[in-house]
Structures are given as structure tokens and as C-alpha cells.
């Protein structure tokens, strides 16, 4: 039985896969946020086309600033998750059994 320590290739593969999956997750959240922003812009444009723009600015809440804030929160959450998983993996030893 071979014990793999620091620089453990199996652990590195696991870490890479976790990192990749979390990154894919927050990329999907970005896509969803972008879709919401576009739908919001279309909604506001439709309202403006009705020629009653007196109150439209008061309901226009999904600004670029708001969108960028949401993106930052998604990135922070994803990066925090990756850091926590990496920290937990530091306490894991992985052993590979040969010829079981």
C-alpha cells in the first residue's frame, strides 16, 4: 500500500475537479444574472415605449452597479467555497491500495 503525502497527485486531481466544478457553478450564476439584467432592460424599454415615463426611473432597480455587486457576491461565495474545501483537504490523507 502506497501512502501519498504532500504533492499527492490524487489529492491534486480531487482539488482541481472541485475547483473546476465550483467555477462552473458561479459561471452559471453569472449567466443567470446576465439574463435577468437583459430581461429587466427589455422590460424598462417596453415601459418607456408606452410614452408614460414619469415613474419608470423609480422602478428601474437593476442597474449596472447592482449587477456588478451581484457578480462580486457570486465570485466571493465561489472563492470562499474553494478556500474552505482546500483547507479541509489539507487534513485528508489519501491512500491507494494496489492489487486488491
C-alpha positions in Angstrom: 0.0 0.0 0.0 1.4 3.4 -1.0 0.7 6.5 1.0 0.8 9.7 -0.9 1.7 12.8 1.1 2.2 16.5 0.2 2.2 16.9 -3.6 -0.2 14.0 -3.7 -1.3 13.6 -7.3 -4.7 12.1 -6.3 -5.4 14.9 -3.9 -4.4 17.4 -6.6 -6.8 15.9 -9.1 -9.6 16.0 -6.5 -8.8 19.6 -5.7 -8.7 20.5 -9.4 -12.1 18.9 -10.1 -13.7 20.6 -7.1 -12.2 24.0 -8.2 -13.4 23.4 -11.7 -16.9 22.5 -10.7 -17.3 25.4 -8.3 -16.0 27.7 -11.1 -18.6 26.3 -13.5 -21.3 26.8 -10.9 -20.6 30.5 -10.5 -20.2 30.9 -14.3 -23.8 29.6 -14.5 -24.8 32.1 -11.8 -23.2 34.9 -14.0 -25.2 33.7 -17.0 -28.4 33.8 -14.9 -27.6 37.2 -13.6 -26.9 38.5 -17.2 -30.2 37.0 -18.4 -32.0 38.8 -15.6 -30.3 42.1 -16.4 -31.2 41.8 -20.1 -34.8 40.9 -19.3 -35.0 43.9 -16.9 -33.6 46.2 -19.6 -36.2 44.9 -22.1 -39.0 45.4 -19.5 -37.9 49.0 -18.9 -37.6 49.7 -22.6 -41.2 48.3 -23.2 -42.5 50.6 -20.4 -40.7 53.6 -21.9 -42.3 52.8 -25.3 -45.7 53.3 -23.7 -44.8 57.0 -23.5 -45.6 57.2 -19.8 -42.0 57.5 -18.5 -42.9 59.6 -15.4 -42.4 56.8 -12.9 -40.2 54.4 -14.9 -36.9 55.6 -13.2 -38.4 54.8 -9.8 -38.8 51.1 -10.7 -35.5 50.7 -12.6 -33.7 48.9 -9.7 -31.5 46.5 -11.7 -28.7 48.9 -12.6 -25.2 48.0 -13.8 -23.9 48.8 -10.3 -26.4 46.4 -8.8 -25.4 43.8 -11.4 -21.7 44.2 -10.7 -22.4 43.9 -6.9 -24.2 40.6 -7.6 -21.3 39.4 -9.7 -18.9 40.2 -6.9 -21.0 38.4 -4.3 -21.1 35.3 -6.6 -17.3 35.4 -7.0 -16.7 35.9 -3.3 -19.0 32.9 -2.5 -17.4 30.7 -5.0 -13.9 31.6 -3.9 -14.8 31.2 -0.2 -16.1 27.7 -1.0 -13.0 26.7 -2.8 -10.8 28.0 0.0 -12.8 26.1 2.6 -12.7 22.9 0.6 -8.9 23.3 0.1 -8.5 23.9 3.8 -10.4 20.7 4.6 -8.4 18.7 2.1 -5.2 19.7 4.0 -6.4 17.3 6.7 -7.0 14.4 4.4 -4.6 11.7 3.6 -5.3 9.6 0.6 -4.0 6.0 0.3 -4.2 3.9 -2.9 -4.4 0.2 -2.5 -2.5 -1.8 -5.1 -3.6 -5.2 -6.3 -6.6 -5.6 -4.0 
